[in-house]
Amino acid sequence: MIDETLFKENLEYLNLHGFLLIKNALDDETVALWQGILYSMYEKNERSTR
């Protein structure tokens, strides 16, 4: 069953900020994989602008 109040609050937050944090949506392995990819992309960008 969907909590209508929570749903509306989350939708408003999404519309206002452009993102919504969903806790425990991904397992630890997937989070670590994405973290490594994003850090690598960030480091490559930092080096190319110096």
Protein Blocks (a to p, Z undefined) as FASTA:
>chain_A
ZZfklmmmmmmmmmmnopacdehkbcfklmmmmmmmmmmmmmmmmmmmZZ
